[in-house]
Amino acid sequence: MLAAALVWALLRLWERSLARALVSPLDSAAVGGTVKSGRFDFLAPRGPIGAVARRDLRYWRRDPRRLIQLLAVIVVPVFMFAPGLAQGMSQGSNFAVDFAAVLGGVIVASTLAWSISYDGSALWMQVLSGVTGREDRIGRCWSVTIVTAPYLLVVLFGSLFLTGDWQLLPGLIGALITAFGSSLGVGSLVGALWQQAMPAPGGNVFSRGSGTTAENFLGSMIAMIAPIVLTAPNLALAIVSWWKPWAGWAAIVVGLVIGSLACWAGVRLGGRHLDNHWPEVLNKVKETHA
């Protein structure tokens, strides 16, 4: 009961903090108008990147379709806690609980991959304003990080509090860095290459629009599998750190290298593809909302 209460309290704390950040006033300006600053404006940079990030943050709160995506990131790690809470913290159930945050980091790729597909007519205005593909990719990575990273850190430390496996902390941090950075990179590239059919705004969030299902399936598979493959070396190091503490610290170094390179490559390649194919992307997004 105490463990269940702890998980519930951590989730409520994250939910309240996130809601407070998302409802705070964001930069908005009209011709002849003034900009109203909120206390959380510092979370997004100024310029085109910050504009994309702040717009995406508003969508996370106001668009039920995006909330369904966020729910997956929230619920899946919690399911990993179920065996440990039901059976007591045995050696077998500890493993699932300890790696819950890493699994959540992998799911972030699917959350980011289809971000652009939800934009509809707003994407036309963004392109006409001169925002580059690279700025679009970085802005969306920024908003996803603001929304999901605090929660995953809460899950990471909460899981170790429940299991007591603090010797795994360095290795799990390294694995989470790899999973999250790889997800940002893979999601940025997949989202630029393919636009998935999405339910219409205000419609049934579980319905699907029209689109090429083969491309959607391929993009979804890449978004799910690629972060796992990239995170595998760090998962191995994290497991070895149970017996060899040095492996945990090595996992942090490896995580920073792989996560940073994957994120950089995904943003760069995805941004370049958007710059070269904006007309096709705009047309595809229009089709998915038809």
C-alpha positions as CSV (number, residue, x, y, z in Angstrom):
1,M,0.0,0.0,0.0
2,L,2.8,2.4,0.8
3,A,4.5,1.7,-2.5
4,A,1.2,2.3,-4.4
5,A,0.7,5.5,-2.5
6,L,4.2,6.7,-3.4
7,V,3.6,6.0,-7.1
8,W,0.2,7.8,-7.0
9,A,1.8,10.8,-5.2
10,L,4.6,11.1,-7.7
11,L,2.2,11.0,-10.6
12,R,0.0,13.7,-9.1
13,L,3.0,15.9,-8.4
14,W,4.2,15.6,-12.1
15,E,0.7,16.1,-13.4
16,R,0.2,19.3,-11.3
17,S,3.6,20.7,-12.3
18,L,3.0,20.0,-16.0
19,A,-0.5,21.5,-16.0
20,R,0.8,24.6,-14.3
21,A,3.5,25.0,-17.0
22,L,1.2,24.4,-19.9
23,V,-1.6,26.8,-18.8
24,S,0.8,29.6,-18.1
25,P,0.6,32.5,-20.6
26,L,2.8,32.0,-23.6
27,D,4.3,34.6,-25.9
28,S,1.6,35.9,-28.3
29,A,1.8,39.0,-30.5
30,A,-0.5,40.6,-33.0
31,V,-0.1,43.6,-35.2
32,G,-0.1,46.6,-32.8
33,G,-0.4,44.3,-29.8
34,T,1.8,43.6,-26.9
35,V,3.5,40.4,-25.7
36,K,2.4,39.0,-22.4
37,S,5.1,37.0,-20.6
38,G,4.5,34.0,-18.4
39,R,6.6,32.6,-15.6
40,F,7.5,29.5,-17.7
41,D,8.5,31.4,-20.9
42,F,12.1,30.7,-20.1
43,L,11.5,27.0,-20.9
44,A,11.5,27.8,-24.6
45,P,14.0,30.0,-26.4
46,R,13.2,33.1,-28.3
47,G,12.9,33.1,-32.1
48,P,11.5,30.6,-34.5
49,I,12.5,27.5,-32.5
50,G,10.8,28.9,-29.4
51,A,7.7,29.8,-31.4
52,V,7.4,26.2,-32.7
53,A,8.0,24.8,-29.2
54,R,5.4,27.1,-27.5
55,R,2.8,26.3,-30.1
56,D,3.4,22.6,-29.7
57,L,3.1,23.0,-25.9
58,R,-0.4,24.5,-26.4
59,Y,-1.4,21.6,-28.5
60,W,-0.3,19.1,-25.8
61,R,-2.9,20.6,-23.5
62,R,-5.7,21.6,-25.8
63,D,-5.8,18.9,-28.4
64,P,-7.3,15.6,-27.2
65,R,-5.5,13.7,-30.0
66,R,-2.1,14.8,-28.5
67,L,-3.3,13.9,-25.0
68,I,-3.8,10.3,-26.1
69,Q,-0.2,10.2,-27.2
70,L,1.0,11.7,-23.9
71,L,-1.1,9.1,-22.0
72,A,0.9,6.3,-23.6
73,V,4.2,7.8,-22.2
74,I,2.5,8.1,-18.8
75,V,0.7,4.8,-18.6
76,V,3.2,2.3,-20.0
77,P,6.0,2.9,-17.4
78,V,3.3,2.6,-14.7
79,F,2.3,-0.8,-16.0
80,M,5.9,-1.9,-15.4
81,F,5.3,-1.2,-11.7
82,A,2.4,-3.6,-11.6
83,P,4.3,-6.9,-11.1
84,G,6.4,-5.4,-8.3
85,L,3.4,-3.9,-6.5
86,A,1.3,-7.1,-6.9
87,Q,4.0,-9.6,-5.9
88,G,6.2,-7.6,-3.6
89,M,9.6,-6.4,-4.6
90,S,11.2,-9.7,-5.5
91,Q,14.3,-10.1,-7.7
92,G,12.3,-10.9,-10.8
93,S,9.9,-8.0,-10.5
94,N,12.6,-5.5,-9.6
95,F,14.0,-5.7,-13.1
96,A,10.8,-4.5,-14.8
97,V,10.4,-1.7,-12.3
98,D,14.0,-0.5,-12.5
99,F,13.8,-0.1,-16.3
100,A,10.3,1.5,-16.5
101,A,11.7,4.9,-17.2
102,V,14.0,3.6,-20.0
103,L,10.9,2.1,-21.7
104,G,9.1,5.4,-21.4
105,G,12.1,7.1,-23.0
106,V,11.8,4.7,-26.0
107,I,8.1,5.5,-26.5
108,V,8.9,9.2,-26.8
109,A,10.0,8.5,-30.4
110,S,6.5,7.6,-31.5
111,T,5.1,10.6,-29.7
112,L,7.4,13.0,-31.6
113,A,7.3,11.1,-34.9
114,W,3.7,12.1,-35.8
115,S,3.7,15.6,-34.3
116,I,3.7,17.4,-37.6
117,S,0.8,15.2,-38.8
118,Y,-1.5,16.9,-36.3
119,D,-0.8,20.5,-37.4
120,G,-3.2,20.8,-40.4
121,S,-3.5,24.4,-41.6
122,A,-1.2,25.7,-38.9
123,L,1.7,24.1,-40.7
124,W,1.0,26.2,-43.8
125,M,1.3,29.4,-41.7
126,Q,4.5,28.1,-40.1
127,V,6.1,27.4,-43.5
128,L,5.0,30.7,-45.0
129,S,6.6,32.5,-42.0
130,G,10.0,31.2,-43.1
131,V,10.7,28.6,-40.3
132,T,13.3,26.2,-41.5
133,G,13.1,22.4,-41.2
134,R,15.9,22.4,-38.7
135,E,14.1,25.0,-36.5
136,D,10.9,23.0,-36.8
137,R,12.6,19.8,-35.6
138,I,14.4,21.4,-32.7
139,G,11.3,23.2,-31.6
140,R,9.3,20.0,-31.5
141,C,12.1,18.2,-29.6
142,W,12.1,21.1,-27.1
143,S,8.4,20.8,-26.4
144,V,8.4,17.1,-26.1
145,T,11.4,17.3,-23.7
146,I,9.6,19.8,-21.5
147,V,6.5,17.6,-21.3
148,T,8.0,14.2,-20.8
149,A,11.5,14.5,-19.4
150,P,10.5,15.6,-15.8
151,Y,8.0,12.7,-15.6
152,L,10.6,10.1,-16.7
153,L,13.0,11.4,-14.1
154,V,10.3,11.0,-11.5
155,V,9.7,7.4,-12.7
156,L,13.4,6.7,-12.6
157,F,14.0,7.8,-9.0
158,G,10.6,6.5,-7.9
159,S,11.4,3.0,-9.2
160,L,14.7,2.9,-7.4
161,F,13.1,4.1,-4.2
162,L,10.7,1.2,-4.5
163,T,13.3,-1.5,-5.3
164,G,16.3,-0.1,-3.4
165,D,18.6,-1.0,-6.3
166,W,20.5,2.3,-6.1
167,Q,23.6,0.7,-7.4
168,L,21.9,0.7,-10.8
169,L,21.4,4.5,-10.8
170,P,24.4,5.5,-13.0
171,G,23.6,2.7,-15.5
172,L,19.9,3.6,-15.7
173,I,20.7,7.3,-16.2
174,G,23.0,6.4,-19.1
175,A,20.3,4.1,-20.6
176,L,17.6,6.8,-20.2
177,I,19.9,9.4,-21.8
178,T,20.4,7.1,-24.8
179,A,16.7,6.1,-25.1
180,F,15.5,9.7,-24.8
181,G,18.2,11.2,-27.2
182,S,17.7,8.4,-29.7
183,S,13.9,8.8,-29.6
184,L,14.3,12.5,-30.3
185,G,16.5,11.8,-33.3
186,V,14.5,8.9,-34.7
187,G,11.2,10.7,-34.1
188,S,12.5,13.9,-35.8
189,L,13.6,11.9,-38.9
190,V,10.5,9.7,-39.1
191,G,8.2,12.7,-38.7
192,A,9.9,14.4,-41.6
193,L,9.9,11.4,-43.9
194,W,6.3,10.3,-43.3
195,Q,3.1,11.9,-42.3
196,Q,0.5,9.6,-40.8
197,A,-3.2,9.8,-41.2
198,M,-4.7,11.3,-38.1
199,P,-8.3,11.8,-36.8
200,A,-9.8,15.2,-37.7
201,P,-9.7,18.0,-35.1
202,G,-12.7,17.7,-32.8
203,G,-13.5,14.3,-34.1
204,N,-13.2,10.8,-32.6
205,V,-9.6,10.6,-31.3
206,F,-9.6,6.9,-32.0
207,S,-10.5,7.1,-35.6
208,R,-8.0,7.3,-38.5
209,G,-7.9,9.6,-41.5
210,S,-7.1,8.6,-45.0
211,G,-3.5,7.8,-45.9
212,T,-1.0,5.3,-47.2
213,T,-1.1,2.6,-44.5
214,A,2.1,0.9,-45.7
215,E,4.2,4.0,-45.1
216,N,2.5,4.6,-41.8
217,F,3.3,1.0,-40.7
218,L,6.9,1.4,-41.8
219,G,7.3,4.7,-40.0
220,S,5.7,3.3,-36.8
221,M,8.0,0.2,-36.8
222,I,11.1,2.3,-37.2
223,A,10.0,4.7,-34.5
224,M,9.5,1.7,-32.1
225,I,12.5,-0.5,-33.0
226,A,15.3,2.0,-33.8
227,P,15.5,3.6,-30.3
228,I,15.6,0.1,-28.7
229,V,18.5,-1.0,-31.0
230,L,20.4,2.2,-30.2
231,T,19.7,1.8,-26.4
232,A,20.8,-1.9,-26.4
233,P,24.5,-1.2,-25.5
234,N,23.5,1.0,-22.6
235,L,21.0,-1.6,-21.4
236,A,23.8,-4.2,-21.3
237,L,26.1,-1.8,-19.4
238,A,23.3,-1.0,-16.9
239,I,22.7,-4.7,-16.3
240,V,26.4,-5.4,-15.9
241,S,26.6,-2.5,-13.4
242,W,24.7,-4.7,-10.9
243,W,28.0,-6.5,-10.4
244,K,30.5,-4.1,-11.8
245,P,29.9,-0.5,-10.7
246,W,32.3,0.9,-13.3
247,A,29.9,-0.2,-16.1
248,G,27.3,2.2,-14.8
249,W,29.6,5.2,-15.2
250,A,30.6,3.9,-18.6
251,A,27.0,3.8,-19.5
252,I,26.6,7.5,-18.8
253,V,29.5,8.3,-21.2
254,V,28.2,6.0,-23.9
255,G,24.7,7.4,-23.4
256,L,25.8,10.9,-23.9
257,V,27.7,10.0,-27.1
258,I,25.0,7.8,-28.7
259,G,22.1,10.0,-27.5
260,S,23.6,13.2,-28.7
261,L,24.7,11.9,-32.0
262,A,21.4,10.2,-32.7
263,C,19.5,13.4,-31.8
264,W,21.8,15.6,-33.9
265,A,21.6,13.3,-36.9
266,G,17.9,13.0,-36.7
267,V,17.3,16.7,-36.4
268,R,19.8,17.5,-39.2
269,L,18.6,14.9,-41.7
270,G,14.9,15.5,-40.9
271,G,15.3,19.3,-41.1
272,R,17.1,19.0,-44.5
273,H,14.4,16.7,-45.9
274,L,11.6,19.2,-44.8
275,D,13.5,22.1,-46.4
276,N,13.6,20.1,-49.7
277,H,10.1,18.7,-49.6
278,W,7.9,21.3,-47.9
279,P,5.3,21.3,-50.7
280,E,4.9,17.5,-50.6
281,V,4.7,17.5,-46.8
282,L,2.1,20.2,-46.7
283,N,0.0,18.4,-49.3
284,K,0.4,15.1,-47.3
285,V,-0.7,16.8,-44.1
286,K,-3.7,18.3,-45.9
287,E,-4.6,14.8,-47.2
288,T,-4.5,13.3,-43.8
289,H,-6.9,15.9,-42.5
290,A,-9.3,15.6,-45.4
